[in-house]
Amino acid sequence: MNFGTARLGIVGTALVVGALCSAPTSLAAQGGPPPGTGRRTSITVSGFPFTVTGTTPADFDAGFVILGTATFTVDATGNTPVFSPRVTTVNVRCFAPCPSTGTTSATGLQWRRGDLGTWNALSATMTLVETRQVVYQGTNDPWSNTIQFRYALDWATTLPAAATQFRVEMELVVTAP
């Protein structure tokens, strides 16, 4: 049973190899059952915007440039009538069109959860970041994690001074267990 979906569109700016990426400073969204029930779960995202004003030969040798880290926090803020435990899921995607402007490839924008080492290409499809069961004012209330972003570089295919803008969207889904 799905009690609601909250979507948080993240938009701001970051300069990468002359490529412009997007995302904002911090936003909050509410997810959960219909308004007025007192069952609320929020997601707050901070860490944006990312700004990289240039790249070095070492960045190209490494194959990427780190853009920055965003932190998200999920918090069960209401529980009347009782809606505990609840399952909270955080997803991420590149909001279509991706990129929203420019010529740099969307496949170069990558993300990884802060506690995992695997990098994922950011796609236009919602992709699972993390799921946790939350007990109101108990286990995992609140909980948070980080997402690190980077842009892949290639000597042969990354154009210098190619301005590209990406809009990143994060989604909070709250369901009954």
C-alpha positions in Angstrom: 0.0 0.0 0.0 1.6 3.3 -1.1 0.9 6.2 1.2 2.5 8.8 -0.9 5.4 9.9 -2.9 7.3 13.2 -2.5 9.5 14.5 -5.2 12.2 16.9 -4.7 13.7 18.5 -7.8 17.2 19.7 -7.3 18.5 22.5 -9.5 21.6 24.6 -9.1 25.0 25.1 -10.8 28.4 23.5 -11.0 31.1 24.1 -13.6 32.8 20.9 -14.8 35.5 21.0 -17.5 33.6 23.9 -18.8 30.5 21.8 -18.4 27.7 23.2 -16.3 25.8 20.8 -13.9 22.8 21.7 -11.9 21.5 21.4 -8.3 20.4 23.8 -5.4 21.5 24.6 -1.9 18.8 22.8 0.2 15.2 21.9 -0.2 12.6 19.9 1.8 9.7 17.8 0.6 6.9 16.1 2.4 5.8 12.5 1.7 3.3 10.2 3.2 -0.4 9.8 3.5 -2.8 12.5 2.2 -2.5 16.0 3.8 -4.3 16.6 7.1 -3.7 13.1 8.5 -0.7 14.1 10.7 1.4 11.3 9.2 4.4 13.1 7.8 7.8 12.1 6.6 10.2 14.7 5.2 13.4 14.6 3.2 15.9 17.5 3.4 18.7 17.7 0.9 21.8 19.9 1.4 25.2 20.4 -0.2 24.4 22.0 -3.5 25.4 23.9 -5.6 28.6 22.2 -6.8 31.2 24.4 -8.5 34.2 23.2 -10.4 35.8 26.1 -12.3 38.3 24.1 -14.3 40.0 20.7 -14.6 43.6 19.7 -14.6 45.6 17.2 -16.6 45.6 15.1 -13.4 41.7 15.1 -13.5 41.8 13.7 -17.1 44.5 11.2 -16.1 42.2 10.0 -13.3 39.3 9.9 -15.7 37.0 12.1 -13.6 36.5 15.3 -11.6 34.7 15.2 -8.3 31.8 17.6 -8.2 30.8 17.4 -4.6 28.7 15.6 -2.0 25.0 16.1 -1.2 23.5 15.0 2.1 19.9 13.8 2.5 18.0 13.3 5.7 14.7 11.5 6.1 12.6 12.3 9.2 9.2 10.9 10.3 7.7 14.2 11.6 4.2 13.1 12.4 2.4 9.9 13.4 -1.3 10.6 14.0 -3.1 8.3 13.4 -0.4 5.7 14.1 1.7 4.9 11.0 4.7 3.2 12.3 6.8 1.4 11.2 7.0 2.8 7.7 9.3 2.1 4.8 11.2 5.1 3.3 12.9 4.9 -0.1 15.1 7.5 -1.6 15.6 7.5 -5.4 17.7 9.7 -7.8 17.6 10.5 -11.5 18.6 13.1 -14.1 15.4 15.1 -14.8 14.6 14.9 -18.6 15.8 16.2 -20.9 19.2 15.1 -19.7 21.3 17.1 -20.0 18.9 20.1 -20.0 21.3 22.2 -22.1 24.7 21.7 -23.7 26.6 19.1 -25.6 28.3 17.1 -22.8 27.2 13.5 -22.6 24.7 12.6 -19.8 26.4 9.3 -19.3 29.4 11.1 -17.9 27.5 12.3 -14.8 27.9 9.6 -12.1 26.8 9.2 -8.5 27.5 6.9 -5.6 26.1 6.5 -2.1 28.6 7.7 0.5 29.0 4.4 2.2 29.4 2.4 -1.0 32.2 2.4 -3.5 30.3 1.6 -6.7 29.8 4.5 -9.1 26.5 4.6 -11.2 25.7 6.6 -14.3 22.9 9.0 -13.6 20.0 8.1 -15.8 16.6 9.6 -16.6 14.9 6.7 -14.7 14.5 6.8 -11.0 17.2 4.7 -9.4 17.2 3.3 -5.9 19.7 5.1 -3.5 18.6 3.5 -0.2 15.6 2.0 1.6 15.2 1.9 5.4 12.3 1.0 7.7 11.5 3.9 10.1 9.9 3.6 13.5 8.5 7.0 14.5 10.7 8.5 17.2 12.7 5.2 17.3 14.8 3.2 14.9 16.1 5.2 11.9 14.1 8.3 12.8 15.8 10.3 11.5 18.3 8.8 9.1 20.6 10.2 6.6 23.3 9.4 4.0 25.4 11.2 1.4 25.6 11.0 -2.4 28.8 11.9 -4.1 28.7 13.2 -7.7 31.5 13.2 -10.3 31.8 13.7 -14.0 33.8 11.3 -16.1 36.5 12.8 -18.3 38.2 11.4 -21.4 41.1 13.0 -23.3 39.5 12.0 -26.6 35.8 12.8 -26.1 35.4 15.5 -23.4 35.2 18.8 -25.2 36.9 21.8 -23.5 34.5 24.6 -22.5 31.4 22.6 -23.3 28.7 24.1 -21.1 26.2 21.5 -20.1 23.4 21.7 -17.5 22.0 18.8 -15.6 18.9 18.8 -13.4 19.0 16.2 -10.6 15.8 15.0 -9.0 15.5 13.1 -5.7 12.4 11.3 -4.7 11.1 10.1 -1.3 8.6 7.2 -1.4 6.9 6.3 1.9 5.0 2.9 2.1 3.6 0.6 4.7 5.9 -2.4 5.5 
